[in-house]
Amino acid sequence: MNPAIGIKKDSLTKVAHLLNGFLADEFLLYLKARNAHWNVEGPDFHSMHKYFEEQYEQLDEIMDAVAERIRTLGHYAPAAMKIYLELTHLTEQSREKNDSVGFIKELLGDHESIITRLRENINQFAIDLRDTGTSDFITDLMETHEKIAWMLRAHLK
């Protein structure tokens, strides 16, 4: 049964499709943060191991919120790696060293990329698709990623 929430059915479909892409991005970023947690090496191992754990836990909550937003709009959230890899605009990780600075730079670049994509879609959700709820949702999501990016940049100073 489609939700009767004042948004046209075709708009709900477009919103869900865009959110599917954001979910794929969040999942790939989550996986990269997990990798950093598992594989970081160096003199700062312990502190960075804990820091990357905090990162992936926060990303897990974000993924859940995005998936639940998709469900709220009457669509199913994708949950397959093949689909995520088709939908994401991020690339898989390819590293030679497992040092914290390298992981931080890669994660930072991905957060900033996600921030840009979220920002580019705020008005589309609110104006074109008449879904201010999702517009507000991704604005909050963007602000969360901005804070994470700020903290990652602070590690590089």
C-alpha positions, -999 to +999 in steps of 0.1 A: +000+000+000+014+034-010+016+060+017-009+089+013+014+116+026+008+144+000+036+134-024+028+120-058+036+084-065+061+091-092+079+116-069+080+090-041+097+067-066+123+093-076+130+102-040+135+065-031+158+060-061+180+090-050+180+077-014+190+043-026+222+059-041+229+077-008+224+044+011+249+028-013+274+056-006+269+052+031+274+015+030+306+017+010+319+044+034+309+022+063+329-007+048+359+015+044+357+027+080+355-010+091+385-018+070+404+011+086+394-001+121+405-037+113+437-029+095+452+003+107+489+000+118+515+022+133+524+039+166+489+054+169+472+020+164+452+019+196+437+054+194+430+051+157+415+016+161+390+031+186+384+062+164+376+042+133+353+020+154+334+052+164+332+061+127+317+029+115+292+028+144+280+063+135+278+052+098+258+022+108+232+045+124+232+067+093+226+037+070+197+025+092+181+060+091+184+062+053+169+028+049+141+036+072+134+068+053+132+048+021+107+024+038+087+054+052+082+065+016+068+031+007+098+016-011+122-012-002+158-004+007+184-022-013+206-046+007+230-063-017+266-055-024+261-058-062+233-032-061+254-009-038+283-011-062+260-002-091+244+027-072+274+043-054+295+071-068+323+062-044+351+038-054+364+008-035+395+012-015+429+004-029+457+009-004+494+000-003+499+011+034+476+008+063+486+039+081+461+062+099+469+092+077+462+073+045+429+060+059+419+094+072+426+111+038+405+085+020+376+087+044+377+125+044+376+126+006+345+103+006+327+123+033+333+155+014+320+138-018+289+127+000+284+162+015+286+177-020+260+152-034+237+157-005+239+195-008+232+193-046+199+174-039+184+194-011+164+217-033+155+189-057+138+171-029+121+202-015+111+220-047+110+196-076+097+165-058+077+185-031+092+164-003+104+188+024+107+159+048+134+142+028+150+176+021+152+182+059+164+147+064+193+150+040+202+184+053+206+168+087+226+140+072+248+165+054+255+184+087+265+151+103+290+143+075+303+179+078+311+174+114+328+140+108+348+156+079+359+185+102+371+159+128+390+140+101+406+172+088+417+181+124+437+148+125+456+159+095+469+192+110 
